[in-house]
Amino acid sequence: MKSRERVLIALNHKEPDKIPLDLAGTTVTSIAYPAYENLREYLQLKPDPEPQISHIHQGTVKPLEDILQHYQVDFRTVYMKKSPRGFIAKKLPDNSFYDEDKILWKKVVYDYSPVEAPLAECTLEDLNKITWPDPFDPARVLGLREEAKQLYETTEYAIVADIMCRGPFEQAVKLRGYEQFLVDISTDSKFTATLLDKITETIIGLWDVYLAAVSDYVHVVCQGDDLGMQASLIISPKMYRHFIKPCHKRIYDFIHSKTKAKLFMHSCGSIFDIIPDFIEIGVDILNPIQRDAAKMEIGKLKKLFGKAICFWGGGIDTNRILPVASKSEIEDEVKRSIEIMADGGGYIFALTHNIQPDISPDHVDKVFRAVLKHREYPIAHYRFNHFPVKR
């Protein structure tokens, strides 16, 4: 069975020949540049002379074809050319930069963090005077339709239109600053609604341009909006449903109106309480399944929601297990994840999140070799005891 057929069967909640496998199909299932370099050296592959950065803030790369083929990855990706998540409007001498939303980003070791929120002092009156970035800039998709068409016609991979902008909540937080926006959402509903409406309109415009270029050729479209922390949602379910969910629904309704591709939603942390809301508003695929966060135990998620939504990720915890586990423990954890999640399809194997710079290449290699070894249907059933994880 070819990759594309395998993925489409799985995403329609049926069992293909093998569990589809992702590495770097999205910028939230990818690999940081230092880890990528180390993995290439470990696999005795030639250095990548000009690594393509797939997400500047996270420091992730688009791996060369040799690694993707080595691990039999089932996905290939098309990126918006001038993406709000990767566009530098002004670079400063200290290597920090302003993006097109005028957010200042500063490098912290390997990746970038926001250090200046441009709308921190903004008033409701100011919101109506702001000039927002033009989502319809033709440079955003220059040559993208031809690129997507070529991938579609010359390969048998499932093609992903990757995340190209932050969701309404994340963008509001970046523009206002975390503390200020949480004050806004608690105390100033008119300002909050107006800001979110303007952000949502821009996102829909970006998707309009993006999908006009690639909708005929992609099988998955990805949008993100981080709403969770380790212990809970960042805001209450009630606040999510009042302020953020209507924005998500507008965006997802628009996406579904323009493409038959499956809709992938990335939201980190403990988001258990609003998974039914995601399903209600048209999310087909949930990522990342941050299994070390509260209420995000994969067996419970599969049992409760596995017939209504697909799971992409959660194959092994990249925070508490992958860095410290032995290779035999890594293989056991991969097998356990497959046994729990594979039944009835609806599962794409990927790590919980991006492979961080400090993950040793032999551990990365072990994960993917274990998946290749154990991903064929029918899935063998194993009996495991949870092994202790070093803290």
Buried (B, 14 or more C-beta within 10 A) or exposed (E): EEBBBBBBBBBEBEBBEBBBBBBBBBBBBBBBBBBBBBBBEEBEBEEBEEBEBBBBBBBBBBBBEEBBEBBBBBBBBBBBBBBBBBBEEEEEEEEBBBBBBBBBBBBEEBBBEBEEBBBEEBEEEEBEEEEEBBBEBEEBBEEBBEBBBEBBEEEEBBBBBBBBBBBBBBBBBBBBBEEBBBEBBEEEEEBBBBBBBBBBBBBBBBBBBBBBBBBBBBBBBBBBBBBBBEEBBBBBBEBBEBBBBBBBBBBBEBBBEBBEBBBBBBBBBBBBBBBBBBBEBBBBBBBBBBBBBBBBBBBEBBEEBBEBBBBBBBBBBBBBBBBEBEBEBBBBBBBBBBBBBBBEBBBBBBBBBBBBBEBBBEBBBBBBBBBBEBBBBEBEEEEEEEEEBEE
